[in-house]
Amino acid sequence: MLAWTVDHSSPSRLTLREVPEPAPGPHDAVVRVQAFAPNHGDVEGLAGLPDGFVPGWDAAGVVVAEAADGTGPRLGQTVVSLGSHGAWAELRLVTAESAGLAPEGSDPHAMSAVPVAGTSALRGLRRLGSVLGKRVLVLGGSSAVGLFAVQLAARSGAHVVATTRDPGARELLLRLGARDVVRAPDDLDGEVAGVIDLLGGSHLVRAFARLAPGGTLVALGHAAGEEERFGYGALFGDSNQHDRTLTTFFLGAETGIGPDMSWLATEIHEGRLDPVVSAVRPWRELTEAFAPGSRRGPGKTVLSVG
């Protein structure tokens, strides 16, 4: 089969070449990949992967061989799949635990946005507890995860405030459910009950300072690429800033995500959730689409396999 593999001799660290088809174990189904949507972490992590490795966390496709032990998706079903590697290929292996079912006739390009971006936003929001009637800040609102988080928080009854430094993303965020759009946490005019943070660094520190008593910040992403440094007194608990929580998050450690991916896929297919696919390109254009300095709109750039 064809697959994108890590190649440190290439300027992009990637080469599209023929590799052996994956050999399924008794618990593995084989999926013919139709589309995948690279994540920030996928691309940033290439430098640390060995030559020949097939990267990619998430993909959508059709089952072409069922697992021998009878578990997992059935032949011909469309699935969204999540794993630590193997998505940037014509075929990948999935298990019952790593796949969600997509509705019949669903768009694989839209479905490919579900596994990392959609599921991270959903699981991150659950860490905040009930947000009904509460003010929630989505830090990095125009990122792929942020766009899902804005929609899901708004549907849960939150007053959503989203941050972005992209003037062109403001109308999109308002359309998706944000009540307010600001450039940074410093622009907030009051406290928030919860924060979904996709940026990290100084942004996280400033957002944590805006938490109301009992509030929680979920560190979902680290796109800023800088250290978090809390000054003396930033973590004091006093009459105005007590009981605040900062929690880390790693999607790879989450369990039982198949039903969540199935639910997200259905919501997208039925038009209640927008995956915000900004571009669909042939998968042979992967390196051009994600070349340093290339411009991409808010949301996902999807690669169509075929």
C-alpha positions in Angstrom: 0.0 0.0 0.0 1.0 3.7 -0.2 1.7 5.6 3.0 3.3 8.7 4.1 6.4 7.7 6.1 8.8 9.6 8.2 12.0 10.5 6.2 14.4 12.7 8.0 16.4 13.2 4.8 13.5 15.1 3.3 12.9 18.8 4.0 9.4 18.0 5.0 10.5 14.9 7.1 8.0 12.9 5.0 8.0 10.6 1.9 5.0 9.0 0.2 6.1 5.4 -0.7 5.0 1.8 -0.8 5.1 -0.1 2.4 3.8 -3.5 3.5 0.1 -3.6 4.3 -0.6 -3.8 8.1 -0.9 -7.3 9.5 -4.0 -7.5 11.6 -4.1 -9.3 14.9 -7.2 -11.2 16.0 -8.7 -8.0 17.5 -8.0 -5.7 14.5 -10.3 -4.7 11.7 -8.8 -3.3 8.5 -10.0 0.1 7.3 -9.5 1.6 3.9 -8.8 5.2 4.7 -10.8 7.8 2.7 -9.7 10.9 4.5 -7.5 12.2 7.3 -7.0 15.5 9.0 -3.6 16.2 10.4 -3.4 17.7 13.9 -0.9 20.3 15.2 0.6 17.6 17.3 1.0 15.2 14.4 3.0 17.7 12.4 5.1 19.0 15.3 5.9 15.5 16.5 7.5 14.3 13.2 11.0 15.3 14.4 10.9 12.8 17.2 9.7 9.8 15.1 12.0 7.2 13.5 12.5 6.9 9.7 9.9 4.6 8.1 7.2 5.3 10.8 3.7 5.9 9.4 2.3 8.9 11.4 -1.3 10.1 11.9 -3.7 9.9 14.8 -7.1 10.1 13.1 -8.8 9.0 9.9 -12.2 8.1 8.4 -12.8 5.2 6.1 -14.6 2.0 5.3 -14.0 -1.4 6.9 -12.7 -3.9 4.4 -11.9 -6.8 6.8 -13.5 -7.5 10.2 -11.6 -8.6 13.3 -11.1 -12.3 13.5 -12.4 -12.4 17.1 -15.8 -10.9 16.0 -15.3 -7.6 17.8 -15.4 -4.1 16.4 -17.0 -2.6 13.3 -18.6 -4.8 10.6 -17.6 -5.1 6.9 -18.6 -2.1 4.9 -19.3 0.2 7.8 -17.9 3.7 7.7 -15.8 4.5 10.8 -13.9 7.3 12.5 -10.7 6.0 14.0 -8.2 7.1 16.6 -4.8 5.7 17.2 -1.2 6.8 17.9 0.0 6.1 14.3 -0.9 4.7 11.0 -3.6 7.1 9.7 -1.6 8.6 6.8 -1.9 5.5 4.7 -4.3 3.7 2.4 -5.0 1.1 5.1 -5.0 1.2 8.9 -5.9 -1.2 11.7 -8.6 -0.3 14.2 -10.0 -2.1 17.2 -13.4 -2.0 18.8 -12.0 0.5 21.4 -10.4 2.8 18.8 -13.3 3.3 16.3 -16.6 5.0 16.2 -19.4 4.4 13.7 -20.3 7.1 11.3 -23.8 7.2 9.7 -24.4 5.6 6.4 -23.7 8.1 3.6 -21.7 10.5 5.8 -19.0 12.6 4.3 -15.6 11.1 5.2 -14.0 14.5 4.9 -16.2 15.9 7.7 -15.9 12.7 9.7 -12.1 12.9 9.7 -12.3 15.9 11.9 -13.9 14.0 14.8 -11.3 11.8 16.5 -8.8 14.2 18.0 -10.4 17.6 17.7 -14.0 16.7 18.4 -13.3 14.1 21.1 -10.8 16.4 22.9 -13.3 19.2 23.1 -16.1 16.9 24.3 -13.9 15.2 27.0 -12.3 18.5 28.0 -15.7 20.2 28.6 -16.9 17.3 30.7 -14.0 18.1 33.1 -15.7 21.4 33.8 -18.9 19.8 34.9 -22.2 21.5 34.2 -21.7 24.8 32.4 -25.4 25.7 32.2 -25.8 29.4 32.8 -22.0 29.8 33.4 -19.4 31.8 31.6 -16.8 29.7 29.9 -13.6 30.9 28.1 -12.3 29.0 25.1 -8.7 30.0 24.8 -7.6 29.5 21.2 -11.1 29.5 19.9 -10.2 29.4 16.2 -8.2 26.2 16.5 -9.9 23.0 15.4 -10.5 21.8 19.0 -11.5 25.3 20.0 -14.2 25.5 17.3 -15.7 22.3 18.6 -15.5 23.5 22.2 -17.3 26.7 21.4 -20.2 24.8 19.8 -20.5 22.2 22.5 -20.2 24.6 25.3 -22.9 26.9 23.8 -25.2 23.9 23.3 -24.7 23.0 26.9 -26.0 26.4 28.0 -22.8 28.3 28.6 -22.1 31.9 27.9 -19.1 31.3 25.7 -16.2 33.7 25.4 -13.7 32.8 22.7 -10.2 34.2 22.1 -8.6 34.6 18.6 -6.0 36.9 17.1 -7.5 36.2 13.6 -9.9 39.1 12.7 -11.4 36.9 10.0 -12.4 34.2 12.6 -14.6 36.5 14.7 -17.8 36.1 12.6 -17.3 32.4 12.4 -17.0 32.1 16.2 -20.1 34.2 16.8 -22.0 32.0 14.3 -20.9 28.8 16.1 -22.2 30.1 19.4 -19.7 32.4 21.1 -21.4 35.3 22.8 -18.2 37.4 23.0 -14.9 37.2 21.0 -11.7 38.8 22.5 -8.0 38.8 21.6 -6.7 37.6 24.9 -7.6 36.8 28.5 -6.6 40.3 29.5 -9.5 41.7 27.5 -12.1 39.9 29.6 -14.4 42.2 31.6 -14.9 39.8 34.5 -14.4 36.3 35.8 -15.2 32.9 34.2 -16.3 29.6 35.7 -14.2 27.5 33.4 -11.5 27.6 30.8 -10.7 25.3 27.8 -7.1 26.2 27.0 -5.6 25.2 23.6 -2.6 27.6 23.8 -0.7 27.2 27.1 2.2 29.4 28.1 1.5 32.9 29.3 -2.0 32.6 27.9 -2.8 29.8 30.4 -1.3 31.8 33.3 -3.4 34.9 32.5 -6.5 32.8 31.9 -6.1 31.1 35.3 -6.0 34.5 37.0 -9.5 35.1 35.6 -11.1 32.0 37.1 -13.8 32.5 39.6 -13.8 30.7 43.0 -14.4 27.0 42.3 -13.5 27.3 38.6 -11.4 24.9 36.5 -8.9 25.4 33.7 -8.4 22.3 31.4 -5.0 22.4 29.6 -5.9 20.8 26.3 -3.2 22.2 24.1 0.1 23.9 24.0 0.2 25.7 20.6 2.0 28.7 22.0 5.1 26.6 22.5 6.2 28.5 25.6 6.7 27.8 29.3 4.0 28.5 31.9 5.5 30.7 34.7 3.3 31.6 37.6 4.5 34.6 39.6 4.7 34.7 43.4 1.1 34.9 44.7 -0.6 33.7 41.5 -1.6 30.5 43.3 -2.6 32.0 46.6 -6.1 31.2 47.8 -7.9 34.2 49.3 -11.4 35.4 49.7 -11.6 36.2 45.9 -9.6 33.4 44.3 -9.9 30.2 46.2 -10.6 26.6 45.2 -9.5 27.0 41.7 -8.3 24.0 39.7 -5.8 23.5 36.8 -6.0 20.0 35.2 -3.9 18.5 32.5 -5.4 16.3 29.7 -4.1 13.7 27.3 -6.5 12.2 24.8 -4.3 9.1 24.4 -5.1 8.1 28.1 -8.8 8.4 27.7 -10.8 5.2 27.5 -14.2 4.3 26.1 -14.2 7.0 23.4 -15.8 4.9 20.6 -19.4 5.9 21.6 -18.3 9.6 21.9 -16.9 9.5 18.4 -20.1 7.9 17.1 -22.2 10.6 18.7 -20.1 13.4 17.3 -20.1 11.8 13.8 -23.9 11.6 14.0 -24.2 15.2 15.1 -22.1 16.4 12.2 -23.9 14.2 9.7 -27.3 15.5 10.8 -26.2 19.2 10.7 -26.1 20.0 14.4 -22.4 20.3 14.7 -20.0 22.0 12.2 -16.6 20.3 11.7 -15.3 23.5 10.1 -13.4 21.9 7.2 -11.6 24.8 5.7 -10.0 22.9 2.8 -10.0 19.5 1.2 -6.8 18.5 -0.8 -5.5 15.3 -2.4 -3.4 13.4 0.0 -0.4 13.6 -2.2 -0.4 17.4 -1.4 0.1 16.8 2.3 3.6 18.3 2.5 2.6 21.4 0.5 -0.6 21.9 2.6 1.4 21.8 5.9 4.7 23.4 4.7 6.2 25.9 7.2 4.6 29.3 6.5 1.7 27.9 4.5 -1.6 29.7 5.2 -4.6 27.7 6.4 -8.0 28.9 7.5 -9.7 28.2 10.8 -10.6 24.6 11.3 -9.3 21.5 9.6 -7.4 21.0 6.4 -8.4 17.5 5.2 -6.5 15.2 2.9 -8.6 13.0 0.6 -7.1 9.6 0.0 -7.5 8.0 -3.4 
